Amino acid sequence: MQLHLIHVGKCAGESVQTALNQHKLYPKEHHCGTSNNDLAELILSGDPSCFFIVLVRDPVKRFVSAFEWDLWEKVLSRDAPPKFELWGQIYETFQTANDLAEALTSKDTATRVMADRAIRAGRLHMQMDLGWYLPPHVARKLTPENASAVRVENIVDDFNALVEKLGGTRPPDFAFPFSKNDYKSNLPSDRTSPLSALAISNVKDYSIASYETIRILAEGGIMPSRV
């Protein structure tokens, strides 16, 4: 059986990969790049030798984490300008995730267009959400026999259930290896803020495919319940 890890950004992918390796389970990781097309081809082919591990997180929380991680990793932590000019423009225009989310319905056309580009064309983690990796028509091909979900909100229990299902060898004194949280303390206070009601509504509207995929995974028995 070939394991495939659908590593949706800011869904504890690095931690899950490390934990799986510690249990002598070594999945092929699908992260960014052409992962959406690669996964669609694999899943729609119906190859019975494939098993898919889907990482899931509340889309609104994931959006904030994705904005802040890319702000730090691609802009603030680097001495050189961002790799792509658009990344610099995005993070100069929008100071916080709330600013970007509210701008999605701005009455100012230029602001609204920039916000839309940030999510739909930025090649940032915000763009590559669950619905990008696993759109609903692809998610419908998954079953409890060829897939399991690990929810960030219930990561330890879901991971343990996954390992039991896969028959992994549990190492002695195993502790789930959480990682990549230190960057949050390095963010300037004026670059973080809670989302307003408008921002949350806008993110939900832009995450329709992700919410539909979550519904499909829950109703199909691939994860215990919706996040």
Backbone torsions as a table, in degrees:
resi	resn	phi	psi	omega
1	MET	NA	131.5	177.1
2	GLN	-98.5	119.3	178.2
3	LEU	-85.3	140.5	177.6
4	HIS	-127.5	122.2	179.2
5	LEU	-98.3	115.1	177.2
6	ILE	-85.9	92.9	-171.6
7	HIS	-87.6	80.1	174.6
8	VAL	-68.6	130.5	-176.7
9	GLY	-57.6	141.0	178.5
10	LYS	63.0	36.2	174.5
11	CYS	-127.1	33.3	176.9
12	ALA	64.5	30.3	-177.2
13	GLY	-60.7	-44.7	-179.9
14	GLU	-63.1	-40.5	179.1
15	SER	-65.3	-43.6	179.9
16	VAL	-65.3	-41.6	178.1
17	GLN	-59.4	-46.7	179.5
18	THR	-61.6	-44.6	-178.9
19	ALA	-64.5	-39.7	177.7
20	LEU	-62.9	-44.4	178.8
21	ASN	-59.8	-37.4	178.4
22	GLN	-65.6	-23.2	176.8
23	HIS	-95.8	15.2	179.1
24	LYS	62.5	35.9	174.7
25	LEU	-119.2	127.8	-170.3
26	TYR	-128.6	85.4	-178.3
27	PRO	-79.1	157.4	167.6
28	LYS	-78.7	128.7	-176.2
29	GLU	-92.9	133.8	175.2
30	HIS	-114.4	109.0	-175.3
31	HIS	-144.8	119.2	177.5
32	CYS	60.0	-155.1	179.3
33	GLY	55.4	-125.5	179.7
34	THR	-104.3	24.5	-174.7
35	SER	-56.9	-37.4	-179.1
36	ASN	-61.3	-43.9	179.3
37	ASN	-71.9	-39.7	-179.9
38	ASP	-62.2	-43.6	-179.2
39	LEU	-68.0	-40.9	178.7
40	ALA	-59.6	-43.5	179.7
41	GLU	-63.0	-44.2	-179.2
42	LEU	-64.9	-51.0	-174.3
43	ILE	-68.1	-43.3	-178.4
44	LEU	-70.6	-19.0	178.1
45	SER	-70.9	-22.0	179.9
46	GLY	71.0	23.2	-179.9
47	ASP	-59.7	115.1	-175.8
48	PRO	-70.6	-10.7	-180.0
49	SER	-84.1	-5.5	-176.1
50	CYS	-97.4	139.6	172.8
51	PHE	-130.0	131.6	-171.9
52	PHE	-111.5	130.2	175.5
53	ILE	-105.0	117.1	-174.0
54	VAL	-105.7	123.9	177.4
55	LEU	-92.7	130.2	-172.2
56	VAL	-130.2	140.5	175.7
57	ARG	-148.5	150.9	175.2
58	ASP	-49.4	122.5	-173.8
59	PRO	-57.8	-34.7	-179.8
60	VAL	-69.7	-46.1	178.0
61	LYS	-63.3	-38.8	179.1
62	ARG	-64.7	-38.1	178.9
63	PHE	-59.3	-47.6	-179.4
64	VAL	-62.8	-46.3	-179.9
65	SER	-62.4	-39.4	179.2
66	ALA	-65.0	-44.1	178.0
67	PHE	-59.0	-48.6	-174.0
68	GLU	-71.8	-35.0	177.9
69	TRP	-66.3	-46.7	-179.8
70	ASP	-67.4	-34.1	174.2
71	LEU	-57.4	-46.7	-178.9
72	TRP	-72.8	-53.2	-170.8
73	GLU	-70.3	-35.2	-173.4
74	LYS	-100.2	-15.4	-175.5
75	VAL	-127.1	-66.6	-169.6
76	LEU	-68.4	-31.7	-176.0
77	SER	-84.2	-3.1	-174.1
78	ARG	-109.2	143.2	176.1
79	ASP	-79.0	-34.8	-179.5
80	ALA	-85.2	161.8	175.4
81	PRO	-59.8	159.0	178.2
82	PRO	-56.3	151.7	-178.0
83	LYS	-57.1	-40.3	179.0
84	PHE	-115.3	137.3	-178.3
85	GLU	-58.0	-36.6	-179.1
86	LEU	-59.7	-37.1	179.7
87	TRP	-61.1	-43.2	177.8
88	GLY	-62.6	-41.4	179.4
89	GLN	-63.4	-41.7	-179.5
90	ILE	-61.0	-49.1	-173.9
91	TYR	-81.8	-11.1	168.8
92	GLU	-81.1	-35.8	-177.1
93	THR	-76.8	-40.2	-174.6
94	PHE	-117.5	113.1	-176.5
95	GLN	-75.1	-32.7	-176.8
96	THR	-135.0	165.7	175.2
97	ALA	-60.3	-34.6	178.8
98	ASN	-64.4	-41.4	178.5
99	ASP	-58.3	-46.7	-179.1
100	LEU	-65.1	-45.8	-177.2
101	ALA	-63.7	-42.8	178.6
102	GLU	-65.7	-33.4	-177.2
103	ALA	-68.1	-15.1	-180.0
104	LEU	-61.4	-23.0	177.1
105	THR	-121.7	26.5	179.6
106	SER	-62.7	147.0	175.4
107	LYS	-77.2	-15.4	177.2
108	ASP	-84.7	117.5	-173.4
109	THR	-59.8	-44.9	-177.4
110	ALA	-62.5	-41.1	179.1
111	THR	-65.7	-43.8	-179.4
112	ARG	-64.2	-40.8	179.2
113	VAL	-64.9	-42.2	178.4
114	MET	-63.2	-40.5	178.5
115	ALA	-63.6	-42.2	179.1
116	ASP	-64.2	-41.3	178.2
117	ARG	-64.1	-36.8	-179.7
118	ALA	-58.5	-38.1	-175.7
119	ILE	-92.1	-38.9	-173.2
120	ARG	-93.5	-19.9	-174.0
121	ALA	-136.8	4.3	-173.9
122	GLY	-77.2	-12.8	-173.4
123	ARG	54.9	33.4	176.1
124	LEU	-104.4	169.4	-179.1
125	HIS	-61.1	-26.8	178.6
126	MET	-61.5	-39.4	-179.2
127	GLN	-69.1	-41.5	-172.2
128	MET	-90.4	70.2	179.8
129	ASP	-90.5	-173.4	-178.1
130	LEU	-58.3	-40.4	179.7
131	GLY	-66.3	-22.1	175.7
132	TRP	-76.8	-47.6	179.5
133	TYR	-68.5	-40.9	-170.0
134	LEU	-137.2	75.4	-179.8
135	PRO	-64.0	157.7	-173.8
136	PRO	-51.3	-42.4	-176.8
137	HIS	-66.0	-25.1	175.9
138	VAL	-83.5	-41.3	-179.5
139	ALA	-58.1	-32.0	-178.5
140	ARG	-64.5	-16.4	179.8
141	LYS	-86.4	-5.6	179.6
142	LEU	-87.6	146.8	179.2
143	THR	-135.9	167.2	175.6
144	PRO	-61.2	-17.8	179.4
145	GLU	-81.6	-24.9	-177.8
146	ASN	-122.1	11.3	-178.5
147	ALA	-160.7	151.9	171.0
148	SER	-144.1	147.3	178.6
149	ALA	-104.9	146.9	172.6
150	VAL	-120.7	114.0	-178.7
151	ARG	-89.2	132.5	177.3
152	VAL	-57.4	-38.0	-177.3
153	GLU	-69.0	-14.4	-179.5
154	ASN	-140.3	42.4	-163.5
155	ILE	-64.1	-40.6	-176.3
156	VAL	-67.9	-49.1	-179.8
157	ASP	-64.4	-43.0	-179.7
158	ASP	-65.8	-38.8	179.3
159	PHE	-66.0	-43.8	179.1
160	ASN	-60.9	-41.0	178.1
161	ALA	-64.4	-38.0	178.2
162	LEU	-62.9	-48.7	-178.8
163	VAL	-61.6	-40.7	177.9
164	GLU	-61.9	-41.8	-179.9
165	LYS	-63.9	-37.3	-176.7
166	LEU	-88.2	-9.6	178.6
167	GLY	73.1	32.2	179.5
168	GLY	-70.5	158.2	179.3
169	THR	-92.4	112.3	-176.0
170	ARG	-75.7	123.6	178.1
171	PRO	-72.8	153.9	178.9
172	PRO	-64.9	144.7	176.9
173	ASP	55.5	38.1	-179.5
174	PHE	-68.6	134.0	172.7
175	ALA	-129.3	131.1	-175.9
176	PHE	-60.0	128.9	-173.1
177	PRO	-87.4	85.2	176.9
178	PHE	-69.9	141.8	-178.6
179	SER	-148.5	172.7	174.6
180	LYS	60.7	38.4	175.2
181	ASN	-108.9	-13.8	-174.2
182	ASP	-64.6	-28.1	-175.1
183	TYR	-61.1	-27.6	-175.3
184	LYS	-59.2	-35.2	-179.0
185	SER	-72.9	-13.2	180.0
186	ASN	-92.7	-8.4	-179.6
187	LEU	-76.3	132.7	175.0
188	PRO	-59.0	145.5	-176.1
189	SER	-62.0	-27.8	-179.2
190	ASP	-81.9	1.0	176.4
191	ARG	-103.8	6.3	177.7
192	THR	-130.0	145.0	175.7
193	SER	-168.3	152.7	176.9
194	PRO	-68.2	156.7	178.5
195	LEU	-80.7	138.5	174.3
196	SER	-75.8	170.7	177.0
197	ALA	-60.1	-40.0	178.1
198	LEU	-63.2	-45.0	-179.3
199	ALA	-61.0	-44.5	179.7
200	ILE	-61.8	-44.1	179.4
201	SER	-61.1	-41.9	-179.3
202	ASN	-65.9	-42.3	179.1
203	VAL	-62.9	-41.9	178.7
204	LYS	-61.7	-40.2	178.8
205	ASP	-63.4	-37.7	-179.6
206	TYR	-79.3	-9.4	-175.9
207	SER	-111.2	24.6	-176.1
208	ILE	-56.1	-43.7	-178.4
209	ALA	-63.5	-39.4	179.1
210	SER	-64.7	-43.9	179.1
211	TYR	-63.8	-37.7	178.7
212	GLU	-67.4	-40.7	177.2
213	THR	-63.5	-41.3	176.9
214	ILE	-60.1	-42.5	178.6
215	ARG	-61.4	-43.4	-179.6
216	ILE	-63.4	-43.0	180.0
217	LEU	-64.4	-39.5	180.0
218	ALA	-68.9	-48.8	-177.3
219	GLU	-69.9	-23.2	179.7
220	GLY	-88.5	1.1	177.4
221	GLY	77.8	16.7	-179.6
222	ILE	-85.9	-23.7	168.7
223	MET	-138.5	153.0	-171.5
224	PRO	-59.9	-36.4	-177.0
225	SER	-162.5	169.6	177.2
226	ARG	-71.1	151.8	175.5
227	VAL	-80.8	NA	NA
